[in-house]
Amino acid sequence: MGANITENVTFSDIWMKRKTFSLLPMEEGGRFALFGDVAHKMTVNLGQGGNCAIESVAALANALNAANLCR
């Protein structure tokens, strides 16, 4: 949390001045899929959402294919 954003501002500084926050529960059950930074809890500034989405979809496709082959 103490990583610098600029020379004089850290993530901790911003976190301590927040107005509000909430943690979302981990969802289980039902029929839905999450991909990218939504599923992997990344901050948007990392720019990894697209990469994670592609990896997640590829893993899901492989798992569905493997499940279909087992029938």
PQR file with spaces between the fields and no chain letter, atoms N, CA, C, O and H, PARSE charges and radii, in Angstrom:
ATOM       1  N    MET     1       0.817   -1.195    0.000 -0.4000 1.5000
ATOM       2  CA   MET     1       0.000    0.000    0.000 -0.0000 2.0000
ATOM       3  C    MET     1       0.858    1.256    0.000  0.5500 1.7000
ATOM       4  O    MET     1       0.358    2.338   -0.308 -0.5500 1.4000
ATOM       5  N    GLY     2       2.116    1.141    0.332 -0.4000 1.5000
ATOM       6  CA   GLY     2       2.947    2.327    0.407 -0.0000 2.0000
ATOM       7  C    GLY     2       3.643    2.662   -0.899  0.5500 1.7000
ATOM       8  O    GLY     2       4.533    3.512   -0.922 -0.5500 1.4000
ATOM       9  H    GLY     2       2.523    0.262    0.582  0.4000 1.0000
ATOM      10  N    ALA     3       3.255    2.010   -1.989 -0.4000 1.5000
ATOM      11  CA   ALA     3       3.903    2.262   -3.277 -0.0000 2.0000
ATOM      12  C    ALA     3       3.593    3.675   -3.758  0.5500 1.7000
ATOM      13  O    ALA     3       2.481    4.177   -3.592 -0.5500 1.4000
ATOM      14  H    ALA     3       2.532    1.319   -1.971  0.4000 1.0000
ATOM      15  N    ASN     4       4.580    4.289   -4.346 -0.4000 1.5000
ATOM      16  CA   ASN     4       4.418    5.661   -4.832 -0.0000 2.0000
ATOM      17  C    ASN     4       3.619    5.709   -6.123  0.5500 1.7000
ATOM      18  O    ASN     4       3.820    4.906   -7.034 -0.5500 1.4000
ATOM      19  H    ASN     4       5.483    3.881   -4.481  0.4000 1.0000
ATOM      20  N    ILE     5       2.706    6.673   -6.175 -0.4000 1.5000
ATOM      21  CA   ILE     5       2.002    6.998   -7.407 -0.0000 2.0000
ATOM      22  C    ILE     5       2.762    8.123   -8.090  0.5500 1.7000
ATOM      23  O    ILE     5       3.028    8.075   -9.291 -0.5500 1.4000
ATOM      24  H    ILE     5       2.543    7.325   -5.434  0.4000 1.0000
ATOM      25  N    THR     6       3.103    9.127   -7.312 -0.4000 1.5000
ATOM      26  CA   THR     6       3.986   10.204   -7.753 -0.0000 2.0000
ATOM      27  C    THR     6       5.059   10.340   -6.686  0.5500 1.7000
ATOM      28  O    THR     6       5.082    9.571   -5.724 -0.5500 1.4000
ATOM      29  H    THR     6       2.886    9.167   -6.336  0.4000 1.0000
ATOM      30  N    GLU     7       5.925   11.286   -6.845 -0.4000 1.5000
ATOM      31  CA   GLU     7       7.019   11.460   -5.886 -0.0000 2.0000
ATOM      32  C    GLU     7       6.505   11.717   -4.469  0.5500 1.7000
ATOM      33  O    GLU     7       7.114   11.278   -3.494 -0.5500 1.4000
ATOM      34  H    GLU     7       5.907   11.910   -7.626  0.4000 1.0000
ATOM      35  N    ASN     8       5.380   12.430   -4.362 -0.4000 1.5000
ATOM      36  CA   ASN     8       4.875   12.817   -3.044 -0.0000 2.0000
ATOM      37  C    ASN     8       3.566   12.148   -2.642  0.5500 1.7000
ATOM      38  O    ASN     8       3.036   12.440   -1.570 -0.5500 1.4000
ATOM      39  H    ASN     8       4.885   12.787   -5.154  0.4000 1.0000
ATOM      40  N    VAL     9       3.034   11.262   -3.474 -0.4000 1.5000
ATOM      41  CA   VAL     9       1.743   10.626   -3.183 -0.0000 2.0000
ATOM      42  C    VAL     9       1.908    9.112   -3.253  0.5500 1.7000
ATOM      43  O    VAL     9       2.497    8.579   -4.193 -0.5500 1.4000
ATOM      44  H    VAL     9       3.464   11.025   -4.345  0.4000 1.0000
ATOM      45  N    THR    10       1.372    8.428   -2.233 -0.4000 1.5000
ATOM      46  CA   THR    10       1.398    6.965   -2.218 -0.0000 2.0000
ATOM      47  C    THR    10      -0.030    6.429   -2.263  0.5500 1.7000
ATOM      48  O    THR    10      -0.990    7.169   -2.047 -0.5500 1.4000
ATOM      49  H    THR    10       0.893    8.861   -1.470  0.4000 1.0000
ATOM      50  N    PHE    11      -0.159    5.127   -2.546 -0.4000 1.5000
ATOM      51  CA   PHE    11      -1.477    4.499   -2.508 -0.0000 2.0000
ATOM      52  C    PHE    11      -2.088    4.625   -1.118  0.5500 1.7000
ATOM      53  O    PHE    11      -3.298    4.806   -0.983 -0.5500 1.4000
ATOM      54  H    PHE    11       0.620    4.526   -2.722  0.4000 1.0000
ATOM      55  N    SER    12      -1.255    4.531   -0.083 -0.4000 1.5000
ATOM      56  CA   SER    12      -1.753    4.674    1.290 -0.0000 2.0000
ATOM      57  C    SER    12      -2.397    6.030    1.511  0.5500 1.7000
ATOM      58  O    SER    12      -3.435    6.126    2.165 -0.5500 1.4000
ATOM      59  H    SER    12      -0.271    4.384   -0.193  0.4000 1.0000
ATOM      60  N    ASP    13      -1.790    7.080    0.971 -0.4000 1.5000
ATOM      61  CA   ASP    13      -2.363    8.424    1.115 -0.0000 2.0000
ATOM      62  C    ASP    13      -3.772    8.470    0.534  0.5500 1.7000
ATOM      63  O    ASP    13      -4.687    9.018    1.149 -0.5500 1.4000
ATOM      64  H    ASP    13      -0.947    7.002    0.439  0.4000 1.0000
ATOM      65  N    ILE    14      -3.937    7.901   -0.635 -0.4000 1.5000
ATOM      66  CA   ILE    14      -5.243    7.914   -1.297 -0.0000 2.0000
ATOM      67  C    ILE    14      -6.233    7.042   -0.531  0.5500 1.7000
ATOM      68  O    ILE    14      -7.386    7.427   -0.341 -0.5500 1.4000
ATOM      69  H    ILE    14      -3.193    7.456   -1.135  0.4000 1.0000
ATOM      70  N    TRP    15      -5.785    5.871   -0.093 -0.4000 1.5000
ATOM      71  CA   TRP    15      -6.663    4.956    0.640 -0.0000 2.0000
ATOM      72  C    TRP    15      -7.167    5.596    1.935  0.5500 1.7000
ATOM      73  O    TRP    15      -8.347    5.471    2.264 -0.5500 1.4000
ATOM      74  H    TRP    15      -4.848    5.558   -0.248  0.4000 1.0000
ATOM      75  N    MET    16      -6.302    6.268    2.660 -0.4000 1.5000
ATOM      76  CA   MET    16      -6.690    6.873    3.934 -0.0000 2.0000
ATOM      77  C    MET    16      -7.672    8.031    3.746  0.5500 1.7000
ATOM      78  O    MET    16      -8.388    8.379    4.684 -0.5500 1.4000
ATOM      79  H    MET    16      -5.344    6.370    2.392  0.4000 1.0000
ATOM      80  N    LYS    17      -7.720    8.630    2.563 -0.4000 1.5000
ATOM      81  CA   LYS    17      -8.616    9.761    2.309 -0.0000 2.0000
ATOM      82  C    LYS    17      -9.884    9.350    1.571  0.5500 1.7000
ATOM      83  O    LYS    17     -10.634   10.206    1.102 -0.5500 1.4000
ATOM      84  H    LYS    17      -7.138    8.347    1.800  0.4000 1.0000
ATOM      85  N    ARG    18     -10.128    8.049    1.464 -0.4000 1.5000
ATOM      86  CA   ARG    18     -11.303    7.571    0.740 -0.0000 2.0000
ATOM      87  C    ARG    18     -12.576    8.017    1.452  0.5500 1.7000
ATOM      88  O    ARG    18     -12.579    8.218    2.666 -0.5500 1.4000
ATOM      89  H    ARG    18      -9.519    7.353    1.844  0.4000 1.0000
ATOM      90  N    LYS    19     -13.630    8.165    0.707 -0.4000 1.5000
ATOM      91  CA   LYS    19     -14.939    8.530    1.258 -0.0000 2.0000
ATOM      92  C    LYS    19     -15.667    7.275    1.751  0.5500 1.7000
ATOM      93  O    LYS    19     -16.278    7.279    2.819 -0.5500 1.4000
ATOM      94  H    LYS    19     -13.628    8.002   -0.280  0.4000 1.0000
ATOM      95  N    THR    20     -15.592    6.215    0.965 -0.4000 1.5000
ATOM      96  CA   THR    20     -16.284    4.981    1.319 -0.0000 2.0000
ATOM      97  C    THR    20     -15.618    3.816    0.587  0.5500 1.7000
ATOM      98  O    THR    20     -14.879    4.020   -0.376 -0.5500 1.4000
ATOM      99  H    THR    20     -15.095    6.212    0.098  0.4000 1.0000
ATOM     100  N    PHE    21     -15.882    2.620    1.043 -0.4000 1.5000
ATOM     101  CA   PHE    21     -15.411    1.438    0.333 -0.0000 2.0000
ATOM     102  C    PHE    21     -16.293    0.266    0.730  0.5500 1.7000
ATOM     103  O    PHE    21     -16.974    0.306    1.755 -0.5500 1.4000
ATOM     104  H    PHE    21     -16.483    2.455    1.825  0.4000 1.0000
ATOM     105  N    SER    22     -16.275   -0.757   -0.074 -0.4000 1.5000
ATOM     106  CA   SER    22     -16.994   -1.984    0.260 -0.0000 2.0000
ATOM     107  C    SER    22     -16.295   -3.144   -0.426  0.5500 1.7000
ATOM     108  O    SER    22     -15.696   -2.992   -1.490 -0.5500 1.4000
ATOM     109  H    SER    22     -15.722   -0.790   -0.907  0.4000 1.0000
ATOM     110  N    LEU    23     -16.383   -4.283    0.193 -0.4000 1.5000
ATOM     111  CA   LEU    23     -15.833   -5.498   -0.386 -0.0000 2.0000
ATOM     112  C    LEU    23     -16.989   -6.329   -0.911  0.5500 1.7000
ATOM     113  O    LEU    23     -17.978   -6.545   -0.211 -0.5500 1.4000
ATOM     114  H    LEU    23     -16.870   -4.408    1.057  0.4000 1.0000
ATOM     115  N    LEU    24     -16.864   -6.785   -2.122 -0.4000 1.5000
ATOM     116  CA   LEU    24     -17.913   -7.604   -2.720 -0.0000 2.0000
ATOM     117  C    LEU    24     -17.711   -9.053   -2.322  0.5500 1.7000
ATOM     118  O    LEU    24     -16.575   -9.526   -2.285 -0.5500 1.4000
ATOM     119  H    LEU    24     -16.061   -6.610   -2.691  0.4000 1.0000
ATOM     120  N    PRO    25     -18.778   -9.765   -2.025 -0.5600 1.5000
ATOM     121  CA   PRO    25     -18.644  -11.167   -1.655  0.2800 2.0000
ATOM     122  C    PRO    25     -18.216  -12.003   -2.861  0.5500 1.7000
ATOM     123  O    PRO    25     -18.504  -11.661   -4.008 -0.5500 1.4000
ATOM     124  N    MET    26     -17.535  -13.088   -2.579 -0.4000 1.5000
ATOM     125  CA   MET    26     -17.200  -14.035   -3.637 -0.0000 2.0000
ATOM     126  C    MET    26     -18.478  -14.785   -3.995  0.5500 1.7000
ATOM     127  O    MET    26     -19.154  -15.324   -3.119 -0.5500 1.4000
ATOM     128  H    MET    26     -17.302  -13.366   -1.647  0.4000 1.0000
ATOM     129  N    GLU    27     -18.801  -14.816   -5.263 -0.4000 1.5000
ATOM     130  CA   GLU    27     -20.033  -15.456   -5.709 -0.0000 2.0000
ATOM     131  C    GLU    27     -19.763  -16.914   -6.053  0.5500 1.7000
ATOM     132  O    GLU    27     -18.756  -17.242   -6.680 -0.5500 1.4000
ATOM     133  H    GLU    27     -18.252  -14.377   -5.975  0.4000 1.0000
ATOM     134  N    GLU    28     -20.658  -17.762   -5.642 -0.4000 1.5000
ATOM     135  CA   GLU    28     -20.582  -19.169   -6.002 -0.0000 2.0000
ATOM     136  C    GLU    28     -21.972  -19.648   -6.373  0.5500 1.7000
ATOM     137  O    GLU    28     -22.966  -19.217   -5.787 -0.5500 1.4000
ATOM     138  H    GLU    28     -21.476  -17.495   -5.133  0.4000 1.0000
ATOM     139  N    GLY    29     -22.035  -20.526   -7.332 -0.4000 1.5000
ATOM     140  CA   GLY    29     -23.317  -21.084   -7.732 -0.0000 2.0000
ATOM     141  C    GLY    29     -23.940  -20.296   -8.867  0.5500 1.7000
ATOM     142  O    GLY    29     -23.429  -19.256   -9.283 -0.5500 1.4000
ATOM     143  H    GLY    29     -21.228  -20.876   -7.808  0.4000 1.0000
ATOM     144  N    GLY    30     -25.034  -20.805   -9.352 -0.4000 1.5000
ATOM     145  CA   GLY    30     -25.685  -20.142  -10.475 -0.0000 2.0000
ATOM     146  C    GLY    30     -24.929  -20.399  -11.766  0.5500 1.7000
ATOM     147  O    GLY    30     -23.921  -21.105  -11.781 -0.5500 1.4000
ATOM     148  H    GLY    30     -25.449  -21.650   -9.014  0.4000 1.0000
ATOM     149  N    ARG    31     -25.422  -19.824  -12.835 -0.4000 1.5000
ATOM     150  CA   ARG    31     -24.797  -20.028  -14.140 -0.0000 2.0000
ATOM     151  C    ARG    31     -24.363  -18.700  -14.712  0.5500 1.7000
ATOM     152  O    ARG    31     -25.128  -18.035  -15.410 -0.5500 1.4000
ATOM     153  H    ARG    31     -26.242  -19.251  -12.823  0.4000 1.0000
ATOM     154  N    PHE    32     -23.157  -18.319  -14.421 -0.4000 1.5000
ATOM     155  CA   PHE    32     -22.581  -17.111  -14.989 -0.0000 2.0000
ATOM     156  C    PHE    32     -21.075  -17.273  -15.022  0.5500 1.7000
ATOM     157  O    PHE    32     -20.520  -18.122  -14.324 -0.5500 1.4000
ATOM     158  H    PHE    32     -22.536  -18.859  -13.853  0.4000 1.0000
ATOM     159  N    ALA    33     -20.428  -16.479  -15.811 -0.4000 1.5000
ATOM     160  CA   ALA    33     -18.972  -16.534  -15.926 -0.0000 2.0000
ATOM     161  C    ALA    33     -18.417  -15.118  -15.873  0.5500 1.7000
ATOM     162  O    ALA    33     -18.985  -14.189  -16.446 -0.5500 1.4000
ATOM     163  H    ALA    33     -20.878  -15.789  -16.377  0.4000 1.0000
ATOM     164  N    LEU    34     -17.312  -14.971  -15.184 -0.4000 1.5000
ATOM     165  CA   LEU    34     -16.603  -13.696  -15.109 -0.0000 2.0000
ATOM     166  C    LEU    34     -15.256  -13.862  -15.787  0.5500 1.7000
ATOM     167  O    LEU    34     -14.610  -14.903  -15.662 -0.5500 1.4000
ATOM     168  H    LEU    34     -16.850  -15.726  -14.717  0.4000 1.0000
ATOM     169  N    PHE    35     -14.838  -12.832  -16.506 -0.4000 1.5000
ATOM     170  CA   PHE    35     -13.567  -12.900  -17.214 -0.0000 2.0000
ATOM     171  C    PHE    35     -12.773  -11.627  -16.986  0.5500 1.7000
ATOM     172  O    PHE    35     -13.333  -10.582  -16.651 -0.5500 1.4000
ATOM     173  H    PHE    35     -15.363  -11.987  -16.607  0.4000 1.0000
ATOM     174  N    GLY    36     -11.465  -11.724  -17.171 -0.4000 1.5000
ATOM     175  CA   GLY    36     -10.607  -10.538  -17.100 -0.0000 2.0000
ATOM     176  C    GLY    36     -10.403  -10.031  -15.692  0.5500 1.7000
ATOM     177  O    GLY    36     -10.403  -10.810  -14.739 -0.5500 1.4000
ATOM     178  H    GLY    36     -11.010  -12.573  -17.443  0.4000 1.0000
ATOM     179  N    ASP    37     -10.229   -8.722  -15.555 -0.4000 1.5000
ATOM     180  CA   ASP    37      -9.911   -8.149  -14.251 -0.0000 2.0000
ATOM     181  C    ASP    37     -11.084   -8.233  -13.281  0.5500 1.7000
ATOM     182  O    ASP    37     -10.891   -8.098  -12.073 -0.5500 1.4000
ATOM     183  H    ASP    37     -10.229   -8.089  -16.329  0.4000 1.0000
ATOM     184  N    VAL    38     -12.292   -8.453  -13.784 -0.4000 1.5000
ATOM     185  CA   VAL    38     -13.440   -8.655  -12.894 -0.0000 2.0000
ATOM     186  C    VAL    38     -13.263   -9.946  -12.103  0.5500 1.7000
ATOM     187  O    VAL    38     -13.547   -9.987  -10.906 -0.5500 1.4000
ATOM     188  H    VAL    38     -12.449   -8.564  -14.766  0.4000 1.0000
ATOM     189  N    ALA    39     -12.799  -10.990  -12.762 -0.4000 1.5000
ATOM     190  CA   ALA    39     -12.639  -12.283  -12.114 -0.0000 2.0000
ATOM     191  C    ALA    39     -11.357  -12.376  -11.300  0.5500 1.7000
ATOM     192  O    ALA    39     -11.299  -13.127  -10.327 -0.5500 1.4000
ATOM     193  H    ALA    39     -12.568  -10.957  -13.734  0.4000 1.0000
ATOM     194  N    HIS    40     -10.353  -11.641  -11.675 -0.4000 1.5000
ATOM     195  CA   HIS    40      -9.041  -11.782  -11.056 -0.0000 2.0000
ATOM     196  C    HIS    40      -8.693  -10.665  -10.089  0.5500 1.7000
ATOM     197  O    HIS    40      -7.562  -10.599   -9.608 -0.5500 1.4000
ATOM     198  H    HIS    40     -10.400  -11.030  -12.466  0.4000 1.0000
ATOM     199  N    LYS    41      -9.644   -9.783   -9.793 -0.4000 1.5000
ATOM     200  CA   LYS    41      -9.471   -8.716   -8.799 -0.0000 2.0000
ATOM     201  C    LYS    41      -8.208   -7.894   -9.018  0.5500 1.7000
ATOM     202  O    LYS    41      -7.422   -7.694   -8.092 -0.5500 1.4000
ATOM     203  H    LYS    41     -10.563   -9.837  -10.183  0.4000 1.0000
ATOM     204  N    MET    42      -8.019   -7.429  -10.221 -0.4000 1.5000
ATOM     205  CA   MET    42      -6.878   -6.571  -10.543 -0.0000 2.0000
ATOM     206  C    MET    42      -7.319   -5.121  -10.600  0.5500 1.7000
ATOM     207  O    MET    42      -8.486   -4.817  -10.846 -0.5500 1.4000
ATOM     208  H    MET    42      -8.658   -7.591  -10.973  0.4000 1.0000
ATOM     209  N    THR    43      -6.381   -4.248  -10.374 -0.4000 1.5000
ATOM     210  CA   THR    43      -6.694   -2.836  -10.553 -0.0000 2.0000
ATOM     211  C    THR    43      -6.607   -2.510  -12.036  0.5500 1.7000
ATOM     212  O    THR    43      -5.813   -3.103  -12.765 -0.5500 1.4000
ATOM     213  H    THR    43      -5.432   -4.494  -10.175  0.4000 1.0000
ATOM     214  N    VAL    44      -7.418   -1.576  -12.470 -0.4000 1.5000
ATOM     215  CA   VAL    44      -7.485   -1.272  -13.898 -0.0000 2.0000
ATOM     216  C    VAL    44      -6.190   -0.665  -14.422  0.5500 1.7000
ATOM     217  O    VAL    44      -5.917   -0.740  -15.620 -0.5500 1.4000
ATOM     218  H    VAL    44      -8.063   -1.094  -11.877  0.4000 1.0000
ATOM     219  N    ASN    45      -5.396   -0.072  -13.553 -0.4000 1.5000
ATOM     220  CA   ASN    45      -4.170    0.569  -14.022 -0.0000 2.0000
ATOM     221  C    ASN    45      -3.102   -0.437  -14.449  0.5500 1.7000
ATOM     222  O    ASN    45      -2.102   -0.042  -15.050 -0.5500 1.4000
ATOM     223  H    ASN    45      -5.618   -0.011  -12.579  0.4000 1.0000
ATOM     224  N    LEU    46      -3.283   -1.715  -14.157 -0.4000 1.5000
ATOM     225  CA   LEU    46      -2.313   -2.719  -14.595 -0.0000 2.0000
ATOM     226  C    LEU    46      -2.446   -3.039  -16.076  0.5500 1.7000
ATOM     227  O    LEU    46      -1.489   -3.497  -16.701 -0.5500 1.4000
ATOM     228  H    LEU    46      -4.095   -2.036  -13.669  0.4000 1.0000
ATOM     229  N    GLY    47      -3.627   -2.802  -16.644 -0.4000 1.5000
ATOM     230  CA   GLY    47      -3.834   -3.069  -18.061 -0.0000 2.0000
ATOM     231  C    GLY    47      -3.826   -4.545  -18.407  0.5500 1.7000
ATOM     232  O    GLY    47      -3.538   -4.911  -19.547 -0.5500 1.4000
ATOM     233  H    GLY    47      -4.405   -2.431  -16.136  0.4000 1.0000
ATOM     234  N    GLN    48      -4.140   -5.397  -17.443 -0.4000 1.5000
ATOM     235  CA   GLN    48      -4.099   -6.836  -17.666 -0.0000 2.0000
ATOM     236  C    GLN    48      -5.473   -7.456  -17.872  0.5500 1.7000
ATOM     237  O    GLN    48      -5.572   -8.665  -18.081 -0.5500 1.4000
ATOM     238  H    GLN    48      -4.374   -5.100  -16.517  0.4000 1.0000
ATOM     239  N    GLY    49      -6.528   -6.661  -17.818 -0.4000 1.5000
ATOM     240  CA   GLY    49      -7.881   -7.200  -17.950 -0.0000 2.0000
ATOM     241  C    GLY    49      -8.099   -7.951  -19.244  0.5500 1.7000
ATOM     242  O    GLY    49      -8.678   -9.037  -19.238 -0.5500 1.4000
ATOM     243  H    GLY    49      -6.447   -5.679  -17.648  0.4000 1.0000
ATOM     244  N    GLY    50      -7.645   -7.392  -20.353 -0.4000 1.5000
ATOM     245  CA   GLY    50      -7.798   -8.049  -21.649 -0.0000 2.0000
ATOM     246  C    GLY    50      -7.031   -9.350  -21.719  0.5500 1.7000
ATOM     247  O    GLY    50      -7.548  -10.354  -22.210 -0.5500 1.4000
ATOM     248  H    GLY    50      -7.174   -6.510  -20.357  0.4000 1.0000
ATOM     249  N    ASN    51      -5.793   -9.341  -21.229 -0.4000 1.5000
ATOM     250  CA   ASN    51      -4.991  -10.565  -21.228 -0.0000 2.0000
ATOM     251  C    ASN    51      -5.631  -11.640  -20.367  0.5500 1.7000
ATOM     252  O    ASN    51      -5.708  -12.801  -20.768 -0.5500 1.4000
ATOM     253  H    ASN    51      -5.373   -8.526  -20.831  0.4000 1.0000
ATOM     254  N    CYS    52      -6.089  -11.254  -19.183 -0.4000 1.5000
ATOM     255  CA   CYS    52      -6.725  -12.225  -18.297 -0.0000 2.0000
ATOM     256  C    CYS    52      -8.030  -12.735  -18.882  0.5500 1.7000
ATOM     257  O    CYS    52      -8.375  -13.903  -18.701 -0.5500 1.4000
ATOM     258  H    CYS    52      -6.026  -10.310  -18.857  0.4000 1.0000
ATOM     259  N    ALA    53      -8.755  -11.878  -19.576 -0.4000 1.5000
ATOM     260  CA   ALA    53      -9.999  -12.313  -20.212 -0.0000 2.0000
ATOM     261  C    ALA    53      -9.710  -13.378  -21.262  0.5500 1.7000
ATOM     262  O    ALA    53     -10.408  -14.389  -21.333 -0.5500 1.4000
ATOM     263  H    ALA    53      -8.475  -10.930  -19.723  0.4000 1.0000
ATOM     264  N    ILE    54      -8.691  -13.155  -22.072 -0.4000 1.5000
ATOM     265  CA   ILE    54      -8.325  -14.132  -23.106 -0.0000 2.0000
ATOM     266  C    ILE    54      -7.902  -15.444  -22.463  0.5500 1.7000
ATOM     267  O    ILE    54      -8.323  -16.513  -22.906 -0.5500 1.4000
ATOM     268  H    ILE    54      -8.124  -12.333  -22.015  0.4000 1.0000
ATOM     269  N    GLU    55      -7.070  -15.377  -21.416 -0.4000 1.5000
ATOM     270  CA   GLU    55      -6.638  -16.593  -20.726 -0.0000 2.0000
ATOM     271  C    GLU    55      -7.819  -17.311  -20.087  0.5500 1.7000
ATOM     272  O    GLU    55      -7.920  -18.535  -20.167 -0.5500 1.4000
ATOM     273  H    GLU    55      -6.729  -14.509  -21.056  0.4000 1.0000
ATOM     274  N    SER    56      -8.714  -16.554  -19.453 -0.4000 1.5000
ATOM     275  CA   SER    56      -9.878  -17.150  -18.795 -0.0000 2.0000
ATOM     276  C    SER    56     -10.789  -17.843  -19.800  0.5500 1.7000
ATOM     277  O    SER    56     -11.249  -18.960  -19.562 -0.5500 1.4000
ATOM     278  H    SER    56      -8.632  -15.560  -19.389  0.4000 1.0000
ATOM     279  N    VAL    57     -11.047  -17.182  -20.915 -0.4000 1.5000
ATOM     280  CA   VAL    57     -11.921  -17.763  -21.936 -0.0000 2.0000
ATOM     281  C    VAL    57     -11.274  -19.004  -22.542  0.5500 1.7000
ATOM     282  O    VAL    57     -11.963  -19.989  -22.805 -0.5500 1.4000
ATOM     283  H    VAL    57     -10.673  -16.275  -21.108  0.4000 1.0000
ATOM     284  N    ALA    58      -9.972  -18.971  -22.767 -0.4000 1.5000
ATOM     285  CA   ALA    58      -9.277  -20.145  -23.302 -0.0000 2.0000
ATOM     286  C    ALA    58      -9.351  -21.305  -22.312  0.5500 1.7000
ATOM     287  O    ALA    58      -9.580  -22.446  -22.712 -0.5500 1.4000
ATOM     288  H    ALA    58      -9.412  -18.170  -22.553  0.4000 1.0000
ATOM     289  N    ALA    59      -9.160  -21.023  -21.032 -0.4000 1.5000
ATOM     290  CA   ALA    59      -9.247  -22.075  -20.013 -0.0000 2.0000
ATOM     291  C    ALA    59     -10.660  -22.642  -19.937  0.5500 1.7000
ATOM     292  O    ALA    59     -10.838  -23.854  -19.819 -0.5500 1.4000
ATOM     293  H    ALA    59      -8.974  -20.095  -20.707  0.4000 1.0000
ATOM     294  N    LEU    60     -11.665  -21.768  -20.003 -0.4000 1.5000
ATOM     295  CA   LEU    60     -13.056  -22.228  -19.988 -0.0000 2.0000
ATOM     296  C    LEU    60     -13.356  -23.085  -21.215  0.5500 1.7000
ATOM     297  O    LEU    60     -13.982  -24.139  -21.098 -0.5500 1.4000
ATOM     298  H    LEU    60     -11.520  -20.783  -20.099  0.4000 1.0000
ATOM     299  N    ALA    61     -12.916  -22.641  -22.385 -0.4000 1.5000
ATOM     300  CA   ALA    61     -13.147  -23.404  -23.616 -0.0000 2.0000
ATOM     301  C    ALA    61     -12.484  -24.774  -23.534  0.5500 1.7000
ATOM     302  O    ALA    61     -13.075  -25.775  -23.940 -0.5500 1.4000
ATOM     303  H    ALA    61     -12.408  -21.786  -22.480  0.4000 1.0000
ATOM     304  N    ASN    62     -11.263  -24.824  -23.015 -0.4000 1.5000
ATOM     305  CA   ASN    62     -10.566  -26.105  -22.869 -0.0000 2.0000
ATOM     306  C    ASN    62     -11.290  -27.018  -21.883  0.5500 1.7000
ATOM     307  O    ASN    62     -11.409  -28.220  -22.122 -0.5500 1.4000
ATOM     308  H    ASN    62     -10.783  -24.011  -22.686  0.4000 1.0000
ATOM     309  N    ALA    63     -11.774  -26.452  -20.775 -0.4000 1.5000
ATOM     310  CA   ALA    63     -12.488  -27.254  -19.777 -0.0000 2.0000
ATOM     311  C    ALA    63     -13.806  -27.777  -20.337  0.5500 1.7000
ATOM     312  O    ALA    63     -14.158  -28.935  -20.114 -0.5500 1.4000
ATOM     313  H    ALA    63     -11.677  -25.476  -20.581  0.4000 1.0000
ATOM     314  N    LEU    64     -14.536  -26.934  -21.062 -0.4000 1.5000
ATOM     315  CA   LEU    64     -15.794  -27.380  -21.669 -0.0000 2.0000
ATOM     316  C    LEU    64     -15.544  -28.452  -22.720  0.5500 1.7000
ATOM     317  O    LEU    64     -16.306  -29.413  -22.825 -0.5500 1.4000
ATOM     318  H    LEU    64     -14.250  -25.993  -21.244  0.4000 1.0000
ATOM     319  N    ASN    65     -14.482  -28.289  -23.494 -0.4000 1.5000
ATOM     320  CA   ASN    65     -14.131  -29.290  -24.501 -0.0000 2.0000
ATOM     321  C    ASN    65     -13.774  -30.611  -23.832  0.5500 1.7000
ATOM     322  O    ASN    65     -14.208  -31.673  -24.277 -0.5500 1.4000
ATOM     323  H    ASN    65     -13.863  -27.508  -23.409  0.4000 1.0000
ATOM     324  N    ALA    66     -12.983  -30.546  -22.764 -0.4000 1.5000
ATOM     325  CA   ALA    66     -12.600  -31.768  -22.052 -0.0000 2.0000
ATOM     326  C    ALA    66     -13.825  -32.444  -21.438  0.5500 1.7000
ATOM     327  O    ALA    66     -13.929  -33.671  -21.461 -0.5500 1.4000
ATOM     328  H    ALA    66     -12.631  -29.683  -22.402  0.4000 1.0000
ATOM     329  N    ALA    67     -14.751  -31.660  -20.893 -0.4000 1.5000
ATOM     330  CA   ALA    67     -15.970  -32.231  -20.315 -0.0000 2.0000
ATOM     331  C    ALA    67     -16.822  -32.891  -21.394  0.5500 1.7000
ATOM     332  O    ALA    67     -17.427  -33.935  -21.151 -0.5500 1.4000
ATOM     333  H    ALA    67     -14.667  -30.664  -20.875  0.4000 1.0000
ATOM     334  N    ASN    68     -16.873  -32.301  -22.567 -0.4000 1.5000
ATOM     335  CA   ASN    68     -17.647  -32.864  -23.674 -0.0000 2.0000
ATOM     336  C    ASN    68     -17.013  -34.155  -24.178  0.5500 1.7000
ATOM     337  O    ASN    68     -17.724  -35.082  -24.566 -0.5500 1.4000
ATOM     338  H    ASN    68     -16.381  -31.453  -22.764  0.4000 1.0000
ATOM     339  N    LEU    69     -15.682  -34.225  -24.175 -0.4000 1.5000
ATOM     340  CA   LEU    69     -14.996  -35.430  -24.637 -0.0000 2.0000
ATOM     341  C    LEU    69     -15.187  -36.589  -23.671  0.5500 1.7000
ATOM     342  O    LEU    69     -15.094  -37.749  -24.072 -0.5500 1.4000
ATOM     343  H    LEU    69     -15.105  -33.472  -23.860  0.4000 1.0000
ATOM     344  N    CYS    70     -15.455  -36.289  -22.401 -0.4000 1.5000
ATOM     345  CA   CYS    70     -15.637  -37.335  -21.387 -0.0000 2.0000
ATOM     346  C    CYS    70     -17.008  -37.987  -21.458  0.5500 1.7000
ATOM     347  O    CYS    70     -17.232  -39.017  -20.821 -0.5500 1.4000
ATOM     348  H    CYS    70     -15.531  -35.347  -22.075  0.4000 1.0000
ATOM     349  N    ARG    71     -17.921  -37.416  -22.213 -0.4000 1.5000
ATOM     350  CA   ARG    71     -19.285  -37.972  -22.295 -0.0000 2.0000
ATOM     351  C    ARG    71     -19.327  -39.246  -23.070  0.5500 1.7000
ATOM     352  O    ARG    71     -20.395  -39.836  -23.230 -0.5500 1.4000
ATOM     353  H    ARG    71     -17.740  -36.580  -22.731  0.4000 1.0000
